[in-house]
């Protein structure tokens, strides 16, 4: 009897506990969720109207604007070197000398030979005139007069030969002074003073590169040819040289202009070869180095732009979540998926040809949780460097 009464008490307690749990779970009135908990926090950006430059980006190689290998024109001992390796020299500046003594002696010999032949010519011409006078009075034969005239002609030819020899010797003597053929920076000296040099010496004496201005050679796909041609027809095509890396954010090294578009397409690579000219005032462009080259082919005026992160892709194409403010300031704003037509885009901006106007607010963060009609709360974007 006692056991049966104990079981009854336990059963009653269990039923009471279950009833309490059920009341707490289902019996209490539902608490209305706040409007704030139903909104989705997003960050936004305004569509702006501005001019957008259109660039074609490529990797380029810096090359000297001019390159000259200084080669001796005559043979002889290199007597003097009048520059330092890595020195800037000006066109016409004396940079080396070959021993001039043999060439001075040769010139003196040629001048003496000319004087001798000029004296012989003077005597031969005098005799020719005398014989011509005697023939006119029948005092001598025409054969003798012709022989005298021929001798004078031979002496005149010898004089001309001597004059040519003297001119050659003067040129060779001038070649003993080696001058810079262009203005630029000298490289490593290939031959030291004291060595015998000649016109066939390998590598010459030194290489001079013109670095101000300087050139950058680069390639673009042949599909870009129409844009490049239109830009060239419109005027000078501006270039920007930046350091390696992201061409948009990399440091700018120099600004230049397009100087040459090659006259053929490389059939193996399907690319165009171009060359730009840069003033290079700080010598930040150095021959042989690689740089990014940005070619300005167009500027889109008064373009409606948004950040790339605002653009979404759907089954019907590109769209953005456009923020629609509520008529009642107390109610949250909503979004709608606004289709857009893209005219141009790069890593930093999207140009919208159709679908948006300047000042429209578009969602840039929080897109993944949105759909048309979603209620949103606009929050400030995190500050740069904030955790």
C-alpha positions, 0 to 999 in steps of 0.5 A: 500500500505504501509503495503504491502511494509513493509511485503516485506521488512521483507520477504527479510530480513528473506531470507537474514539471512537464506542464510547467515546461509546456507552459513556458514554451508555448503558453506565453504570449509571443513577443513582437520582434523589433523592427531593428532586428529585421533590418540588414546592416549595409554600407553604401556608396553614391554613384558619382559623375566624373571623367574616367580615363581609359587605359591599356596596361602592358609590361614594358622594357626600358631601352636607351633612347640612343645607343652608340658603341665608340669605335676607333677609326684608325690604328694606334696606341690609345694614349689618353682616356679623358672620361670616367666610367659612368660619367655623363658626356656631351656630344662632341666632348673629347673622351680619348686620344690615339698617339697622333705622331705617325699621322702628323708625320704622314701629313707632313710627307704628303704636304712636301710631296704636294709642294714638289709636284706643284713646282714640277707642274709650274715648270711643265705649264711654262714649257707647254705655253712656250711650245704652243707659242713656237708652234704658232710661228712654225718654229717647232713641231706640233708633236713637241708641243703636245708632249709638253702639254701632256707632261703638264696634265700629268703634273696636274693630276699628281697635284690633285692626288697629293691634295687628296692624300693630304685630305686623307691624312688630315682626316686620320689625324683628326681621328686621333682625337675621339669625341662623344658621338652623342650625349649620354652616360658612359658604360664600362671602359673596354680598353685601357690607355696604352693598348693598341686599338683598331677599327675592328676592336671587339666591343669598342672603347665604351658604350654611350647610352642616352637616358634623357630622354629614354624609351620604353618598348611594350606590346599590346594585343592586336585587338587594341589596334582600333583604340590605339589608332583612334587615340593617335588620330586625336593627337599625342597619346599619353603614357604613364610608366609605373613600378612593377606590381599593380599598375593602378596602385604602383608608384608612378615613375614618369609620364611620356608620349607614344612615339612609335607604333610598329608597322606590323603585327607579330604573327607568332604572338598576335601583338603590336609593338609600341615604343614610348618616349619619356623625359626621365628627369630623375633617372628612375627609368633605367635601360633593361628594367621592367615597368608597367606602361599605361596607354591612355586611349580615351577619356569618358566624359561625365560618366556615372560611376560606382565601385566594382564591389557594388556590381552583382551578376544575376541571370539577366546580367549585371545589377546593383542593390539600389537603396530606396529611402522610406517616405516615413523617416522612422521606417527603414530604407529598402533596396531594389535590384536595379539592372545596369548596363556597363560601359567600361570597368577596371579594378577601381571603377565601373562606368554605368551607361544605363540604369543609374544617375549621379547621387544614387546610393548603391550597396557596397557591403552586405550584398549577400544577404539582400534581395529585392525589398529587403529592409536595410540599415546604413552603417559607416564602413570600417576605418582603414586599419581597424580590426 
